[in-house]
Amino acid sequence: MRIVVQADPFDFGAEAAAFAEGRDDLGAVVTFTGVVRGDAALERMEIEHYPGMTEKALEQIAAEAVRRWDLGDVLVIHRYGPMRPGERIMMVATAAAHREAAFDSAAFLMDYLKSRAPFWKKEHAADGDSWVAARAADEAALTRW
Amino acid sequence: MDVLYFAWVRERIGLPRERVDTSAATVADLVAELSAREERYAAAFADLAALRVAVDQELADFDAPLAGVREVAFFPPMTGG
């Protein structure tokens, strides 16, 4: 299990290739990547976080995934700071013997990261700045687990 | 204790963190105490349903006790991922 919180961009290709490398017991690897969507007039996005709590929350969420599914490995990388449309914000990777556990645990990680990890997004657009509001659908998604 | 503010709560109150000497028994008591201080606090804490709180870096409820607590943080619902 590896948790990384950083401002710098990460190398998705290298991370995906290195994840669970050499583990021939893990027949399924799932990766998810979040990208800054270039909605109308968005110039950049700024992600604020809570140093200390962020790492703890991500570790707890990943540990819960490991408790619920039989996973060989878990990776969570999440950036903070300024980002432009098209930049990668974060990624998760899960590895398991079979695909159901890898897919389901990746979806679980994403649902919890959305609403339970202390990150806040602010959009800077040509017509002004605004904090991204949490969506009721994201909170509701937690109930499926 | 240290009181931290994030996102629009930080902007509305105008600072990221401060040291608060308080005898508040619960988070709600601390909110009431801060709100009584100045209008900017009252504005930030006007709608508690729009706020989340962490006590010593764990998500908590507004009725959480503060005895022995070192750090309380207030912020809007999180938008990670």
gemmi code that builds the backbone of each chain (N, CA, C; Angstrom):
import gemmi

chains = {
    "A": [
        ("MET", (0.850, -1.186, 0.000), (0.000, 0.000, 0.000), (0.890, 1.241, 0.000)),
        ("ARG", (0.608, 2.136, -0.944), (1.411, 3.359, -1.010), (0.477, 4.551, -1.188)),
        ("ILE", (0.684, 5.565, -0.342), (-0.122, 6.781, -0.386), (0.818, 7.945, -0.643)),
        ("VAL", (0.525, 8.740, -1.641), (1.387, 9.885, -1.964), (0.525, 11.134, -2.093)),
        ("VAL", (0.907, 12.189, -1.368), (0.242, 13.489, -1.495), (1.329, 14.474, -1.897)),
        ("GLN", (1.193, 15.079, -3.052), (2.268, 15.951, -3.551), (1.714, 17.042, -4.457)),
        ("ALA", (2.489, 18.122, -4.587), (2.088, 19.204, -5.489), (2.527, 18.902, -6.921)),
        ("ASP", (3.654, 18.227, -7.054), (4.223, 17.989, -8.386), (3.367, 17.036, -9.215)),
        ("PRO", (3.444, 17.171, -10.539), (2.801, 16.176, -11.411), (3.431, 14.802, -11.159)),
        ("PHE", (2.681, 13.754, -11.482), (3.240, 12.403, -11.361), (3.259, 11.769, -12.747)),
        ("ASP", (4.124, 10.767, -12.895), (4.276, 10.084, -14.172), (3.341, 8.886, -14.191)),
        ("PHE", (2.164, 9.081, -14.779), (1.152, 8.015, -14.745), (1.672, 6.725, -15.370)),
        ("GLY", (2.355, 6.840, -16.517), (2.841, 5.649, -17.203), (3.803, 4.848, -16.343)),
        ("ALA", (4.720, 5.554, -15.713), (5.719, 4.883, -14.879), (5.059, 4.269, -13.646)),
        ("GLU", (4.112, 5.003, -13.050), (3.425, 4.492, -11.853), (2.612, 3.244, -12.193)),
        ("ALA", (1.880, 3.307, -13.308), (1.038, 2.171, -13.696), (1.898, 0.954, -14.026)),
        ("ALA", (3.033, 1.194, -14.682), (3.900, 0.076, -15.062), (4.557, -0.574, -13.848)),
        ("ALA", (4.904, 0.261, -12.862), (5.620, -0.264, -11.694), (4.680, -0.921, -10.686)),
        ("PHE", (3.388, -0.568, -10.760), (2.433, -1.047, -9.762), (2.233, -2.561, -9.888)),
        ("ALA", (2.413, -3.272, -8.794), (2.232, -4.730, -8.736), (3.123, -5.477, -9.731)),
        ("GLU", (4.154, -4.820, -10.207), (5.090, -5.434, -11.159), (5.719, -6.687, -10.538)),
        ("GLY", (5.745, -7.758, -11.289), (6.394, -8.970, -10.823), (5.537, -9.840, -9.918)),
        ("ARG", (4.276, -9.420, -9.682), (3.408, -10.221, -8.812), (2.532, -11.124, -9.690)),
        ("ASP", (2.945, -12.347, -9.916), (2.169, -13.195, -10.820), (0.954, -13.832, -10.137)),
        ("ASP", (0.774, -13.507, -8.841), (-0.448, -13.967, -8.156), (-1.602, -12.980, -8.354)),
        ("LEU", (-1.298, -11.802, -8.871), (-2.319, -10.765, -9.031), (-2.716, -10.678, -10.499)),
        ("GLY", (-3.835, -11.279, -10.822), (-4.244, -11.375, -12.221), (-4.999, -10.163, -12.725)),
        ("ALA", (-5.326, -9.222, -11.812), (-6.139, -8.071, -12.224), (-5.587, -6.784, -11.637)),
        ("VAL", (-5.318, -5.833, -12.492), (-4.873, -4.505, -12.047), (-5.805, -3.473, -12.656)),
        ("VAL", (-6.387, -2.612, -11.799), (-7.263, -1.533, -12.262), (-6.624, -0.203, -11.897)),
        ("THR", (-6.634, 0.740, -12.842), (-6.189, 2.098, -12.503), (-7.296, 3.081, -12.862)),
        ("PHE", (-7.413, 4.118, -12.068), (-8.311, 5.222, -12.363), (-7.498, 6.503, -12.258)),
        ("THR", (-7.717, 7.422, -13.202), (-7.025, 8.706, -13.155), (-8.032, 9.834, -13.234)),
        ("GLY", (-7.921, 10.808, -12.349), (-8.765, 11.995, -12.382), (-8.011, 13.120, -13.084)),
        ("VAL", (-8.699, 13.781, -14.022), (-8.085, 14.823, -14.850), (-8.884, 16.114, -14.699)),
        ("VAL", (-8.202, 17.253, -14.688), (-8.906, 18.545, -14.615), (-9.701, 18.733, -15.910)),
        ("ARG", (-11.021, 18.811, -15.761), (-11.894, 18.962, -16.922), (-11.915, 20.426, -17.355)),
        ("GLY", (-11.680, 20.654, -18.637), (-11.607, 22.032, -19.124), (-12.967, 22.604, -19.445)),
        ("ASP", (-13.811, 22.717, -18.400), (-15.138, 23.291, -18.620), (-15.013, 24.745, -19.052)),
        ("ALA", (-16.091, 25.282, -19.559), (-16.109, 26.628, -20.128), (-15.346, 27.638, -19.276)),
        ("ALA", (-14.414, 28.308, -19.892), (-13.716, 29.446, -19.293), (-12.792, 29.085, -18.122)),
        ("LEU", (-12.642, 27.769, -17.821), (-11.750, 27.408, -16.715), (-10.301, 27.645, -17.111)),
        ("GLU", (-9.609, 28.454, -16.304), (-8.205, 28.730, -16.592), (-7.288, 27.823, -15.775)),
        ("ARG", (-7.641, 27.674, -14.504), (-6.878, 26.742, -13.683), (-7.704, 26.341, -12.479)),
        ("MET", (-7.275, 25.232, -11.874), (-7.922, 24.769, -10.668), (-6.886, 24.770, -9.561)),
        ("GLU", (-7.319, 25.148, -8.363), (-6.399, 25.168, -7.229), (-6.968, 24.186, -6.195)),
        ("ILE", (-6.156, 23.232, -5.793), (-6.627, 22.272, -4.795), (-5.938, 22.547, -3.465)),
        ("GLU", (-6.775, 22.791, -2.469), (-6.280, 23.008, -1.103), (-6.436, 21.693, -0.345)),
        ("HIS", (-5.579, 21.441, 0.620), (-5.767, 20.232, 1.426), (-5.354, 20.502, 2.861)),
        ("TYR", (-5.503, 19.499, 3.695), (-5.249, 19.621, 5.135), (-4.043, 18.739, 5.446)),
        ("PRO", (-2.838, 19.304, 5.360), (-1.632, 18.493, 5.577), (-1.723, 17.762, 6.920)),
        ("GLY", (-1.363, 16.524, 6.919), (-1.478, 15.727, 8.148), (-2.737, 14.893, 8.102)),
        ("MET", (-3.881, 15.572, 8.088), (-5.139, 14.820, 8.033), (-5.307, 14.148, 6.675)),
        ("THR", (-4.848, 14.805, 5.612), (-5.013, 14.235, 4.268), (-4.384, 12.849, 4.193)),
        ("GLU", (-3.127, 12.755, 4.601), (-2.420, 11.478, 4.536), (-3.123, 10.434, 5.403)),
        ("LYS", (-3.529, 10.863, 6.611), (-4.221, 9.946, 7.526), (-5.519, 9.432, 6.925)),
        ("ALA", (-6.308, 10.351, 6.355), (-7.604, 9.974, 5.782), (-7.409, 9.013, 4.611)),
        ("LEU", (-6.414, 9.299, 3.759), (-6.167, 8.420, 2.611), (-5.723, 7.037, 3.080)),
        ("GLU", (-4.892, 7.013, 4.117), (-4.445, 5.721, 4.642), (-5.615, 4.927, 5.217)),
        ("GLN", (-6.509, 5.623, 5.927), (-7.672, 4.935, 6.499), (-8.574, 4.381, 5.400)),
        ("ILE", (-8.784, 5.174, 4.352), (-9.653, 4.738, 3.249), (-9.030, 3.535, 2.532)),
        ("ALA", (-7.726, 3.600, 2.285), (-7.042, 2.492, 1.619), (-7.044, 1.244, 2.503)),
        ("ALA", (-6.852, 1.437, 3.819), (-6.858, 0.302, 4.744), (-8.235, -0.357, 4.769)),
        ("GLU", (-9.279, 0.461, 4.673), (-10.633, -0.085, 4.642), (-10.851, -0.915, 3.370)),
        ("ALA", (-10.307, -0.448, 2.253), (-10.413, -1.211, 0.995), (-9.712, -2.560, 1.132)),
        ("VAL", (-8.546, -2.545, 1.777), (-7.785, -3.787, 1.959), (-8.539, -4.745, 2.896)),
        ("ARG", (-9.262, -4.168, 3.848), (-10.041, -4.988, 4.782), (-11.233, -5.652, 4.072)),
        ("ARG", (-11.837, -4.903, 3.131), (-13.052, -5.411, 2.487), (-12.786, -6.355, 1.313)),
        ("TRP", (-11.674, -6.125, 0.614), (-11.371, -6.950, -0.553), (-9.995, -7.575, -0.377)),
        ("ASP", (-9.804, -8.699, -1.057), (-8.526, -9.384, -0.971), (-7.590, -8.762, -2.014)),
        ("LEU", (-6.882, -7.717, -1.579), (-6.047, -6.959, -2.521), (-4.571, -7.258, -2.311)),
        ("GLY", (-3.847, -7.358, -3.412), (-2.410, -7.563, -3.332), (-1.662, -6.268, -3.145)),
        ("ASP", (-2.250, -5.169, -3.664), (-1.593, -3.872, -3.516), (-2.596, -2.743, -3.806)),
        ("VAL", (-2.310, -1.581, -3.219), (-3.126, -0.382, -3.430), (-2.199, 0.814, -3.573)),
        ("LEU", (-2.495, 1.672, -4.530), (-1.738, 2.911, -4.702), (-2.718, 4.079, -4.792)),
        ("VAL", (-2.438, 5.131, -4.041), (-3.217, 6.370, -4.162), (-2.228, 7.519, -4.300)),
        ("ILE", (-2.352, 8.280, -5.376), (-1.551, 9.502, -5.541), (-2.544, 10.651, -5.711)),
        ("HIS", (-2.414, 11.694, -4.925), (-3.316, 12.838, -5.042), (-2.500, 14.117, -4.962)),
        ("ARG", (-2.718, 14.998, -5.939), (-1.974, 16.264, -5.948), (-2.752, 17.378, -5.283)),
        ("TYR", (-2.048, 18.421, -4.915), (-2.670, 19.656, -4.455), (-1.947, 20.818, -5.158)),
        ("GLY", (-2.494, 22.026, -4.980), (-1.879, 23.191, -5.619), (-2.556, 23.501, -6.950)),
        ("PRO", (-1.926, 24.376, -7.753), (-2.544, 24.806, -9.007), (-2.380, 23.782, -10.135)),
        ("MET", (-3.425, 23.623, -10.931), (-3.396, 22.707, -12.071), (-4.187, 23.289, -13.230)),
        ("ARG", (-3.766, 22.961, -14.428), (-4.464, 23.449, -15.617), (-5.355, 22.349, -16.189)),
        ("PRO", (-6.352, 22.752, -17.001), (-7.200, 21.751, -17.656), (-6.337, 20.722, -18.382)),
        ("GLY", (-6.707, 19.455, -18.253), (-5.961, 18.381, -18.897), (-4.918, 17.749, -18.010)),
        ("GLU", (-4.545, 18.438, -16.907), (-3.541, 17.854, -16.013), (-4.164, 16.757, -15.156)),
        ("ARG", (-3.360, 15.776, -14.825), (-3.827, 14.704, -13.941), (-3.824, 15.185, -12.500)),
        ("ILE", (-4.961, 15.000, -11.838), (-5.086, 15.400, -10.438), (-4.651, 14.268, -9.517)),
        ("MET", (-5.092, 13.069, -9.842), (-4.880, 11.957, -8.918), (-5.000, 10.630, -9.659)),
        ("MET", (-4.543, 9.578, -9.020), (-4.785, 8.234, -9.546), (-4.922, 7.252, -8.403)),
        ("VAL", (-5.677, 6.201, -8.650), (-5.668, 5.062, -7.735), (-5.366, 3.829, -8.578)),
        ("ALA", (-4.743, 2.858, -7.960), (-4.531, 1.568, -8.604), (-4.799, 0.482, -7.577)),
        ("THR", (-5.437, -0.579, -8.027), (-5.691, -1.713, -7.144), (-5.282, -2.979, -7.876)),
        ("ALA", (-4.797, -3.946, -7.142), (-4.399, -5.222, -7.727), (-4.968, -6.353, -6.893)),
        ("ALA", (-5.557, -7.316, -7.580), (-6.156, -8.465, -6.899), (-5.990, -9.700, -7.778)),
        ("ALA", (-6.360, -10.840, -7.246), (-6.270, -12.064, -8.032), (-7.259, -12.019, -9.185)),
        ("HIS", (-8.456, -11.469, -8.917), (-9.520, -11.443, -9.932), (-10.073, -10.042, -10.104)),
        ("ARG", (-10.726, -9.786, -11.239), (-11.074, -8.413, -11.596), (-12.155, -7.776, -10.720)),
        ("GLU", (-13.103, -8.597, -10.213), (-14.186, -7.985, -9.439), (-13.623, -7.193, -8.266)),
        ("ALA", (-12.706, -7.794, -7.531), (-12.133, -7.129, -6.351), (-11.361, -5.876, -6.763)),
        ("ALA", (-10.667, -5.955, -7.901), (-9.865, -4.804, -8.345), (-10.772, -3.648, -8.777)),
        ("PHE", (-11.813, -3.960, -9.576), (-12.752, -2.913, -10.018), (-13.510, -2.321, -8.831)),
        ("ASP", (-14.095, -3.211, -8.015), (-14.948, -2.727, -6.921), (-14.150, -1.895, -5.920)),
        ("SER", (-12.955, -2.338, -5.587), (-12.173, -1.599, -4.593), (-11.711, -0.250, -5.162)),
        ("ALA", (-11.446, -0.200, -6.467), (-11.063, 1.082, -7.080), (-12.245, 2.054, -7.029)),
        ("ALA", (-13.451, 1.555, -7.295), (-14.642, 2.408, -7.236), (-14.903, 2.869, -5.798)),
        ("PHE", (-14.702, 1.970, -4.845), (-14.847, 2.306, -3.428), (-13.859, 3.408, -3.039)),
        ("LEU", (-12.606, 3.244, -3.446), (-11.581, 4.254, -3.138), (-11.982, 5.609, -3.702)),
        ("MET", (-12.465, 5.616, -4.946), (-12.839, 6.884, -5.574), (-14.018, 7.537, -4.866)),
        ("ASP", (-15.024, 6.719, -4.521), (-16.194, 7.279, -3.838), (-15.793, 7.911, -2.498)),
        ("TYR", (-14.913, 7.243, -1.767), (-14.508, 7.778, -0.465), (-13.550, 8.955, -0.591)),
        ("LEU", (-12.680, 8.898, -1.602), (-11.756, 10.031, -1.830), (-12.507, 11.323, -2.120)),
        ("LYS", (-13.616, 11.177, -2.869), (-14.422, 12.343, -3.250), (-14.949, 13.090, -2.036)),
        ("SER", (-15.459, 12.330, -1.065), (-16.225, 12.947, 0.028), (-15.600, 12.865, 1.402)),
        ("ARG", (-14.539, 12.057, 1.560), (-13.990, 11.853, 2.896), (-12.499, 12.177, 3.013)),
        ("ALA", (-11.893, 12.636, 1.943), (-10.488, 13.055, 2.026), (-10.483, 14.581, 1.965)),
        ("PRO", (-9.736, 15.230, 2.868), (-9.825, 16.693, 2.998), (-9.109, 17.472, 1.894)),
        ("PHE", (-9.763, 17.483, 0.730), (-9.322, 18.298, -0.402), (-10.474, 19.222, -0.781)),
        ("TRP", (-10.139, 20.413, -1.237), (-11.154, 21.362, -1.717), (-10.648, 21.979, -3.013)),
        ("LYS", (-11.555, 22.002, -4.005), (-11.174, 22.508, -5.324), (-11.729, 23.911, -5.535)),
        ("LYS", (-10.867, 24.782, -6.014), (-11.317, 26.122, -6.383), (-11.043, 26.329, -7.864)),
        ("GLU", (-12.072, 26.758, -8.577), (-11.921, 26.991, -10.011), (-11.669, 28.465, -10.278)),
        ("HIS", (-10.627, 28.724, -11.050), (-10.327, 30.094, -11.470), (-10.684, 30.198, -12.939)),
        ("ALA", (-11.684, 30.997, -13.244), (-12.153, 31.122, -14.627), (-12.111, 32.585, -15.056)),
        ("ALA", (-12.280, 32.804, -16.346), (-12.231, 34.163, -16.883), (-13.292, 35.041, -16.216)),
        ("ASP", (-14.419, 34.417, -15.841), (-15.521, 35.199, -15.265), (-15.541, 35.163, -13.733)),
        ("GLY", (-14.454, 34.707, -13.106), (-14.390, 34.750, -11.644), (-13.957, 33.429, -11.028)),
        ("ASP", (-13.787, 33.453, -9.698), (-13.330, 32.275, -8.960), (-14.489, 31.688, -8.171)),
        ("SER", (-14.498, 30.370, -8.045), (-15.538, 29.764, -7.200), (-15.078, 28.424, -6.652)),
        ("TRP", (-15.498, 28.135, -5.429), (-15.212, 26.842, -4.823), (-16.163, 25.814, -5.425)),
        ("VAL", (-15.634, 24.654, -5.736), (-16.474, 23.578, -6.263), (-17.312, 23.032, -5.112)),
        ("ALA", (-18.630, 22.997, -5.318), (-19.522, 22.491, -4.264), (-19.560, 20.973, -4.313)),
        ("ALA", (-19.641, 20.363, -3.129), (-19.789, 18.911, -3.077), (-21.144, 18.548, -3.673)),
        ("ARG", (-21.191, 17.435, -4.402), (-22.445, 17.016, -5.027), (-23.151, 16.015, -4.129)),
        ("ALA", (-24.467, 16.172, -4.036), (-25.266, 15.242, -3.228), (-25.090, 13.815, -3.739)),
        ("ALA", (-24.917, 13.679, -5.061), (-24.752, 12.344, -5.657), (-23.471, 11.673, -5.160)),
        ("ASP", (-22.431, 12.482, -4.900), (-21.176, 11.912, -4.398), (-21.348, 11.386, -2.975)),
        ("GLU", (-22.092, 12.132, -2.168), (-22.351, 11.697, -0.797), (-23.230, 10.440, -0.821)),
        ("ALA", (-24.231, 10.453, -1.702), (-25.146, 9.313, -1.802), (-24.415, 8.054, -2.263)),
        ("ALA", (-23.359, 8.245, -3.069), (-22.615, 7.093, -3.604), (-21.998, 6.254, -2.487)),
        ("LEU", (-21.741, 6.870, -1.336), (-21.116, 6.134, -0.227), (-22.039, 5.063, 0.329)),
        ("THR", (-23.341, 5.284, 0.175), (-24.292, 4.339, 0.795), (-24.266, 2.989, 0.093)),
        ("ARG", (-23.723, 2.925, -1.133), (-23.710, 1.624, -1.810), (-22.650, 0.684, -1.251)),
        ("TRP", (-21.763, 1.213, -0.445), (-20.745, 0.340, 0.149), (-21.161, -0.114, 1.520)),
    ],
    "B": [
        ("MET", (-6.049, 25.598, 22.173), (-5.960, 24.636, 21.077), (-5.777, 25.394, 19.764)),
        ("ASP", (-5.353, 24.647, 18.737), (-5.237, 25.244, 17.414), (-6.554, 25.060, 16.671)),
        ("VAL", (-7.026, 26.153, 16.073), (-8.250, 26.076, 15.264), (-7.867, 26.408, 13.828)),
        ("LEU", (-8.217, 25.505, 12.913), (-7.826, 25.653, 11.510), (-9.064, 25.855, 10.642)),
        ("TYR", (-8.874, 26.618, 9.574), (-9.968, 26.869, 8.635), (-9.486, 26.587, 7.217)),
        ("PHE", (-10.369, 25.974, 6.426), (-10.002, 25.650, 5.053), (-11.047, 26.155, 4.064)),
        ("ALA", (-10.586, 26.335, 2.836), (-11.426, 26.710, 1.686), (-12.194, 28.004, 1.987)),
        ("TRP", (-13.508, 28.048, 1.692), (-14.198, 29.337, 1.860), (-14.353, 29.732, 3.324)),
        ("VAL", (-14.241, 28.779, 4.222), (-14.294, 29.126, 5.651), (-13.065, 29.964, 6.005)),
        ("ARG", (-11.914, 29.541, 5.480), (-10.662, 30.285, 5.675), (-10.770, 31.683, 5.077)),
        ("GLU", (-11.327, 31.743, 3.869), (-11.449, 33.048, 3.217), (-12.396, 33.976, 3.977)),
        ("ARG", (-13.506, 33.408, 4.458), (-14.493, 34.249, 5.140), (-13.964, 34.754, 6.482)),
        ("ILE", (-13.248, 33.884, 7.191), (-12.717, 34.299, 8.492), (-11.438, 35.121, 8.319)),
        ("GLY", (-10.718, 34.845, 7.249), (-9.571, 35.683, 6.924), (-8.246, 35.203, 7.479)),
        ("LEU", (-8.211, 33.966, 7.964), (-6.934, 33.407, 8.385), (-7.004, 31.889, 8.353)),
        ("PRO", (-5.834, 31.235, 8.146), (-5.837, 29.776, 8.008), (-5.860, 29.033, 9.343)),
        ("ARG", (-5.292, 29.644, 10.375), (-5.280, 28.981, 11.690), (-5.035, 30.000, 12.773)),
        ("GLU", (-5.438, 29.664, 13.963), (-5.183, 30.539, 15.106), (-5.186, 29.709, 16.377)),
        ("ARG", (-4.579, 30.267, 17.387), (-4.519, 29.622, 18.691), (-5.695, 30.191, 19.492)),
        ("VAL", (-6.517, 29.335, 20.060), (-7.688, 29.794, 20.798), (-7.646, 29.233, 22.219)),
        ("ASP", (-7.722, 30.137, 23.177), (-7.831, 29.691, 24.567), (-9.305, 29.608, 24.886)),
        ("THR", (-9.775, 28.417, 25.152), (-11.203, 28.237, 25.350), (-11.475, 27.176, 26.408)),
        ("SER", (-12.627, 27.325, 27.037), (-13.066, 26.272, 27.949), (-14.312, 25.601, 27.377)),
        ("ALA", (-14.529, 25.804, 26.078), (-15.697, 25.194, 25.419), (-15.673, 23.680, 25.621)),
        ("ALA", (-16.839, 23.127, 25.953), (-16.915, 21.694, 26.235), (-17.062, 20.871, 24.955)),
        ("THR", (-17.721, 21.473, 23.967), (-17.945, 20.744, 22.716), (-17.606, 21.639, 21.520)),
        ("VAL", (-17.573, 21.022, 20.345), (-17.336, 21.790, 19.122), (-18.410, 22.861, 18.974)),
        ("ALA", (-19.661, 22.504, 19.242), (-20.758, 23.471, 19.117), (-20.545, 24.665, 20.053)),
        ("ASP", (-20.047, 24.406, 21.248), (-19.754, 25.503, 22.190), (-18.654, 26.409, 21.633)),
        ("LEU", (-17.650, 25.791, 21.021), (-16.559, 26.569, 20.425), (-17.082, 27.432, 19.277)),
        ("VAL", (-17.965, 26.862, 18.473), (-18.572, 27.605, 17.367), (-19.335, 28.819, 17.914)),
        ("ALA", (-20.087, 28.608, 18.982), (-20.871, 29.697, 19.575), (-19.944, 30.790, 20.095)),
        ("GLU", (-18.845, 30.355, 20.728), (-17.871, 31.293, 21.284), (-17.218, 32.130, 20.173)),
        ("LEU", (-16.803, 31.463, 19.096), (-16.165, 32.171, 17.980), (-17.160, 33.097, 17.275)),
        ("SER", (-18.384, 32.603, 17.096), (-19.405, 33.402, 16.398), (-19.714, 34.696, 17.142)),
        ("ALA", (-19.601, 34.638, 18.476), (-19.908, 35.815, 19.292), (-18.800, 36.868, 19.225)),
        ("ARG", (-17.620, 36.434, 18.749), (-16.462, 37.325, 18.701), (-16.617, 38.467, 17.721)),
        ("GLU", (-16.884, 38.082, 16.468), (-16.887, 39.061, 15.378), (-17.807, 38.571, 14.282)),
        ("GLU", (-18.263, 39.522, 13.484), (-19.213, 39.213, 12.413), (-18.656, 38.195, 11.414)),
        ("ARG", (-17.350, 38.276, 11.114), (-16.806, 37.355, 10.096), (-16.906, 35.899, 10.555)),
        ("TYR", (-16.789, 35.661, 11.865), (-16.964, 34.296, 12.373), (-18.435, 33.893, 12.287)),
        ("ALA", (-19.300, 34.804, 12.711), (-20.736, 34.518, 12.668), (-21.167, 34.202, 11.232)),
        ("ALA", (-20.585, 34.925, 10.267), (-20.933, 34.683, 8.857), (-20.453, 33.305, 8.413)),
        ("ALA", (-19.230, 32.954, 8.812), (-18.684, 31.659, 8.401), (-19.456, 30.497, 9.016)),
        ("PHE", (-19.932, 30.709, 10.256), (-20.606, 29.616, 10.968), (-22.133, 29.710, 10.899)),
        ("ALA", (-22.639, 30.563, 10.005), (-24.092, 30.797, 9.963), (-24.887, 29.529, 9.671)),
        ("ASP", (-24.361, 28.685, 8.786), (-25.098, 27.471, 8.407), (-24.233, 26.241, 8.684)),
        ("LEU", (-24.430, 25.641, 9.842), (-23.581, 24.509, 10.230), (-23.786, 23.292, 9.327)),
        ("ALA", (-24.958, 23.225, 8.689), (-25.205, 22.099, 7.777), (-24.259, 22.146, 6.578)),
        ("ALA", (-23.727, 23.336, 6.297), (-22.809, 23.498, 5.165), (-21.356, 23.293, 5.585)),
        ("LEU", (-21.138, 22.951, 6.854), (-19.780, 22.807, 7.372), (-19.492, 21.391, 7.862)),
        ("ARG", (-18.226, 21.059, 7.821), (-17.755, 19.806, 8.411), (-16.691, 20.181, 9.437)),
        ("VAL", (-16.478, 19.275, 10.398), (-15.478, 19.558, 11.421), (-14.595, 18.326, 11.634)),
        ("ALA", (-13.322, 18.576, 11.872), (-12.405, 17.494, 12.241), (-11.811, 17.832, 13.600)),
        ("VAL", (-11.761, 16.842, 14.462), (-11.180, 16.997, 15.790), (-9.926, 16.130, 15.833)),
        ("ASP", (-8.795, 16.763, 16.086), (-7.500, 16.075, 16.021), (-7.374, 15.250, 14.733)),
        ("GLN", (-7.759, 15.881, 13.632), (-7.588, 15.331, 12.281), (-8.453, 14.117, 11.982)),
        ("GLU", (-9.552, 13.958, 12.743), (-10.539, 12.919, 12.435), (-11.880, 13.622, 12.277)),
        ("LEU", (-12.660, 13.235, 11.261), (-13.988, 13.818, 11.089), (-14.812, 13.579, 12.337)),
        ("ALA", (-15.571, 14.591, 12.739), (-16.324, 14.499, 13.986), (-17.670, 15.203, 13.826)),
        ("ASP", (-18.493, 15.112, 14.856), (-19.777, 15.817, 14.873), (-19.631, 17.087, 15.693)),
        ("PHE", (-20.621, 17.976, 15.534), (-20.551, 19.239, 16.264), (-20.765, 19.061, 17.776)),
        ("ASP", (-21.282, 17.899, 18.171), (-21.436, 17.676, 19.623), (-20.220, 16.945, 20.209)),
        ("ALA", (-19.163, 16.805, 19.420), (-17.963, 16.113, 19.916), (-17.338, 16.893, 21.069)),
        ("PRO", (-16.911, 16.181, 22.127), (-16.281, 16.855, 23.267), (-14.876, 17.354, 22.919)),
        ("LEU", (-14.435, 18.410, 23.586), (-13.132, 19.007, 23.286), (-12.075, 18.772, 24.372)),
        ("ALA", (-12.430, 18.030, 25.408), (-11.464, 17.790, 26.490), (-10.225, 17.082, 25.937)),
        ("GLY", (-9.063, 17.676, 26.164), (-7.810, 17.061, 25.734), (-7.499, 17.210, 24.247)),
        ("VAL", (-8.360, 17.911, 23.526), (-8.174, 18.054, 22.079), (-7.141, 19.129, 21.772)),
        ("ARG", (-6.291, 18.871, 20.775), (-5.235, 19.828, 20.423), (-5.577, 20.646, 19.188)),
        ("GLU", (-6.382, 20.056, 18.293), (-6.603, 20.706, 17.000), (-8.036, 20.492, 16.512)),
        ("VAL", (-8.690, 21.586, 16.165), (-10.043, 21.513, 15.590), (-10.011, 22.226, 14.243)),
        ("ALA", (-10.613, 21.622, 13.237), (-10.610, 22.247, 11.912), (-12.032, 22.342, 11.373)),
        ("PHE", (-12.323, 23.481, 10.743), (-13.630, 23.696, 10.125), (-13.451, 23.879, 8.622)),
        ("PHE", (-14.333, 23.241, 7.855), (-14.223, 23.330, 6.400), (-15.538, 22.931, 5.745)),
        ("PRO", (-15.692, 23.266, 4.450), (-16.890, 22.826, 3.729), (-16.779, 21.344, 3.375)),
        ("PRO", (-17.881, 20.738, 2.912), (-17.803, 19.346, 2.454), (-16.662, 19.188, 1.454)),
        ("MET", (-15.967, 18.062, 1.568), (-14.740, 17.857, 0.808), (-15.025, 17.540, -0.660)),
        ("THR", (-14.097, 17.927, -1.513), (-14.247, 17.680, -2.956), (-12.945, 17.120, -3.514)),
        ("GLY", (-12.616, 15.910, -3.059), (-11.398, 15.268, -3.548), (-11.653, 14.527, -4.852)),
        ("GLY", (-10.649, 13.758, -5.245), (-10.787, 12.923, -6.428), (-10.543, 13.646, -7.734)),
    ],
}
model = gemmi.Model(1)
for chain_id, residues in chains.items():
    chain = gemmi.Chain(chain_id)
    for i, (resn, *xyz) in enumerate(residues, 1):
        res = gemmi.Residue()
        res.name, res.seqid = resn, gemmi.SeqId(i, " ")
        for name, pos in zip(("N", "CA", "C"), xyz):
            atom = gemmi.Atom()
            atom.name, atom.element = name, gemmi.Element(name[0])
            atom.pos, atom.b_iso = gemmi.Position(*pos), 0.0
            res.add_atom(atom)
        chain.add_residue(res)
    model.add_chain(chain)
structure = gemmi.Structure()
structure.add_model(model)
structure.setup_entities()
